[in-house]
Amino acid sequence: MEALSMLDEIVQELERQENSTRIKKLIFYACKKYWENDLSIINSCNLQDLLQQLKQSNPTIKQLRLTLEYLVETINRKAEYSLVANTILSRVGKLYSDRADSNQVIFVRSQNWYNSEHQTSVINEVATELEQNHNSVRIKKLILYTCRNVWESNPQILDELDFEDLLQELKESYPSLELLNSNLFSTVATLNRPTEYALIAYTIINKVEKLYQDDEEPTAARSGQIATSSATVKKADRISSAPLPQTFPSSPPVEQVTQASSEPDHSQPSYDPFELRLAIMKYTNPLRAKILLFSALYQQFNPHEQDWSAIKSKELDELLFSLFTQCSTLKELEFHLNETAQCLEETDASAQAAAAIIKSMKSLYQHD
């Protein structure tokens, strides 16, 4: 009865803490062995039950401290969660007979990102995947150009480049996945084969995304996302092997950089896939936009299983970028979208989607 009363007291103390949500997240992580970001799932768990489970799986305060210390090391916000872990240790320590150890502070180990064994392992894994990709040479070219603004065509030089080194340089140059995505597609827009290299860019993004973690998401406990990640990889494989969209006459056939590699073109506005997607979603249904874009690039959409499967295998970003690379002028873009909209069912809705896409992409053709 006394222990139960003590447990109730600890629950109340933890729930009154300013970081009560993070406290419960970390305790949930320690008990369930995976990280959960869905607050509805976190809040559905009884904190008292979690604490009992925590003590049962960590019978001594020393073991609890080591568990919390280990878990903090797998979280990106180590400084914040070391404070959370110390709060848990000091309060839950009251349940242990060896509670003196609960006063020992959990310190965050100062480790450079690349010195982490786990991250080094991830880099090696991604490097192996890219090396085995049938487009590995083009992948090297694009990463190198994105990092150093140098277009390298010499096979011997490319062969001597290690993917591990390129990936480290890529991560240092672009610390967030959003920044990398934006710059990678802006770079692709300067190439004479942007459609082919857009597919290469998607392969890179889908492979290197595991090098980038959410702010609080553990680097070693992403079991909740394994299914999603697998689906993304499979989708990337489909994109890489899919036939290219029909090429409009204006597309250049030569694989080389449009400008001198030392002087990238700054006259054109930057192509930002995130901003473009958000702008389009303000004015039209994204599925309607995908159907229109698919029809403009490949074939008129028919609502049967094969076409639905093809639509699902394409990201809105990919379709938008493909159309952008195929239409060299705003007038050409307007013509293809409006003509396609008139051929689809629900013409008015398709025309609205066309207008939304044209409005959102207009600034990309500001020099027409």
N, C-alpha and C positions, 0 to 999 in steps of 0.2 A: 504493500500500500504506500509505503514511504517512497519507494522507487518510482511508482506511478505518479505520485505527487511531484516529485523532483522532475520527472519527464514533462509534466504539464507546465511546470515553471519554466523549463528550458524552451519549450514550444512558444510560450508567451514572450519570452525575451527575444527569441529569434524573429518572431513575427513583428515585433516593435522596431526592429532594426531598419535603418534607412535603406540598406541593401537587401531587404528581405527576399526580393525576387531572385537575386543572384545567389543568395544563400540556399534557397530551395533548389535552384538549378544545379548548384554544385553538389548538394546532398543527393539529389536525384541521380546525377551522373555517377556518384560514388556507389549508389545502390544498384542501379540498373545497368551500369557499364556502358552506357551510350549517352551522347549529348542530345538533349531535347530543347528545341527553340519554341515549340508550340506552347504558349502560356496556358491554353485551355487544358492541355494534358498535364502540365506542371501543377496547375491549381486544382485539378481533380484528385490529386494525390494528397492523402492526409499526412501532414508533417510529422505527427506523432508516430505513425506507422513507419515512415521513412527513417526516423531516428532510431527506432527499435531495430530495424533492418540494418542500419549503419553500424550499431553497436554489436549486433550479432555477427556481422561479417568482419568486424575489426575488434576482437576481444580485448585488446590492450590499447592504452592511449598511445603508446609508441607506434603500434601498427596503424592506428588511425592517422597519426601525424604523417607517417610515411606515405600512406594512401593519398591524403590530401596534397602532400607535397608533389607526389608524382602527377596527380591529375592537373594541378596548377601548371606544371611544366608542359602539358599538352594543349593549353588554352592560349590563344593569341594575346589576350589582355592579362598577362601574367601579374602585373603590378596590382591591378584592381582585384583580381581573384586571390592573390596572396593575402590581402586584407580580409577578404571574405572567408578564406580558409582559417585564418587566425581567429576570427570571430566564432566560427563553428567550433574550433578546437577548444577555445576558452570556455564556451558555454557547455558543450557536450562533455567536456572533460569531467564535469561534476558527477557523471554517471560511473566513472571508473575509480577503482580503489587506488590505482597508481596515478592519480590525477595531477601529481606534481609536474609530470612531463607536459601537461597541458599549457604550462606557462612558457614552453619553448616556442620561439617564434619561427614561423615558416618563411624562409627567405627565397626570393626568386633568383635562380641561377642566371648569371649574366652570360648569355651565349650568343655569339654571332649567328645569324640565320643560317649561314652555310656551314657552320661547324656542327650543327645539329645532325646527329646520325640519321634521324628520321627524314629530315629534309634532303640530305644527301642521297638517301635511298630513293626518295621520290624523284629527284633530278635524274638519277641513273635509270629509273624505270621509264620515265618519259623519254629520255634520250634513246633508250633501246627501242621504244615504240616508233619513234620518228625515224630512226636509222633503218628499221625494217619496212617502213612505208615505201610503196613503189614510187612515190614522188619525193623521196628524201633529198634529192639534189635541189629541186625547186624549193623545198622547205628551207634548206640551208641558205639558198640565195635570198629568199624573202626575209628570213630572220636577220641575216647579215646586213641587208639593205635597210631594214627597219632600225637596227641598232647603230649602224655606222654611216648610213647614207652612201654606201659604196656598192655598186652592182658588180658582182664578180662572176665571170663566165668561164674562167680557167678551171677545167676539171681537176687538175692536179692540186691547185690551191684549195678548192672546195673539199677535195678528198682528205686533205690534211687537217681540216677544221673538225674539232670534236663537238658533238652536240652538247655534251656536258658543259663545256665552256660557253657555248652560244646561249644556252638556257640560263646560265648564271648571269651573263651579260644582259640578256633580255629582261630578267627579273629585276636587276639593278637599274636598268634604264626606265622600266615601266613598273613601278611598285604596286599598281592596282590593275586588276583585270579589265576594268572599264577603260582606263587610260590606254592599255595595250590594245584593246579592241578598236578604240577610236583611231589611234595612230596607225595600226596595222591596215585598216581599210582605207585610210587616207593615203597611205603608201601605195596600196594596190591600185588606187585610182590614177596614179602617175605612170602605170605600166601600159604597154601597148597590147597586152593580153590580159586585161583586168578580169574578164569572166573566168578564165582558167585559174588565175591567181587568187580570185575570190574564194574558190574552192580550197586552194592551198591555205589561205588565211583561216578558213573555217576549221580545217584540220588542225592547224596550230593552236587555235583558241580552245578547241575541244580537248586537245591533249594536255596543254599547259595549265588548264583551269585548276588542276589539282595542286599546282604550286601556289595558288592564291586561296586563302581561307577567309571566311567571314570574320568580322572583328572578334566575336566571342566564341566562334565555333572551334571545338578542339581539333587539333591536327591529327590526332590518333584515334578519334572515336567518331567516325562519320557513318556508322552503320545505318542510321536512319535515311541516308542519302545514297546508299549503294545501288538500290534499284534505279533511282533517277540517273545516277552517273552512268550506269551500264546502258540505259536507254539512250543517253546522250551520245555515248561512244558509238552505239549501233547506228544512230541517226547520222552521225558524222561519216561513218563508213558508207552509208547509203548515198549521202551527198557526194562523197569523193568518187563513187563509182557510177553516179547517175549521168545520163547523157546531158551534154551542154544545151542550153536554150538556143533557139534559132537565132542566128546572127544577122543583124540588120546590116545593110551595105556599108555603114560608116565605120564599122569596127576594124581597126588595123590588125593585120595578121602576124606581125613580126614580134617575137619575144625579145623585148629589150626595154630599157627605161626611156620614156618619152623625152625627158629633159636630161641634160648632163647631170650625172649622179652627184656631182659636187654642188650643183645649184638647183635644188628642188623648186618646183613652181609654187610661189606663194600668192599668185594672182587669183587662183581659184579658191573659193571658200572651202573649208575643211569638211569632208564627208564624215559626219558623226552618226553612226547607225542608231545609237541610243536616242539622241534628240529627234531624229527623223521618225523613228518608230513611235515615240511619245506624241509627236505632232499629229501623225496620221490617226492614232487611236483617239485623239480628241474629237475628230470629225466623222469617223466612220467605224463600222464594225471590222475588227482585224481579220476575221474569217472572210468577210465579203471582199476585203482588200486583197487577201491571198488568192481568192478565186479569180479575181480580175487580173492580177499580176501573172498568175499561172497561165491563164488563157492568152494573155498578151505575149508571153515568152515561149510557151510550148504549143498548146493546142486548146481549142475551145473546150471549156470544162463541161463534162457531163456528169450528172449526179449518180454515177454507178460506182461500184466498189473499187475498181482499179484507179479511177481518178481521185476518189477520196483518199486512197492509200498514198497516191503521189502527192496530194496536197499536204497530208500529215508529215510526209518525209521532208518537206521544205519549210525552213524558217522564214518568217516575214522579212527579216533582215537580208537574207540571201536573195529573195525574190526582188526586193527593192534595189539592192546593189546591182544585180544582174541587169535590171531594166535601165538603171542609171548608166551603166557601162555600154549598153546597146544603143541608147538614144543620145546622140551627141548634141542635140539642141532641144530647147524647151518646146518648140513647135513639133518636133518629131515625137517627143514624149506625149504631148497633148493628142496628136493624131492617133498614135497607137492605142492609148488608153480609151479615148472616146469612141474610136472605131470598134474596139473590142467590147466595150460596154453595150453597144447597140446590138451585138450578136448574142448576148447572154440573156437567160431568163431573168425576170424581175429587172427590166431595163432601167427603171428609175433609180432603184437602189444601187445598181452597178454604176450608173452615171454619177450618182452622189459620191460613191467610192472613188471614181476617177477624178472628180473635182477635188476631193480631199487630198489625194496623192499629188496631183499637180500643184495645188496650193502649198503643200508641205515641201515639195522638191524645187519650187520655183527659184529659191535663193541660190541653189546649186548651179543655176544657169544664168547668173546675174550678168555675165559678160556677153550674152547673146545679142 
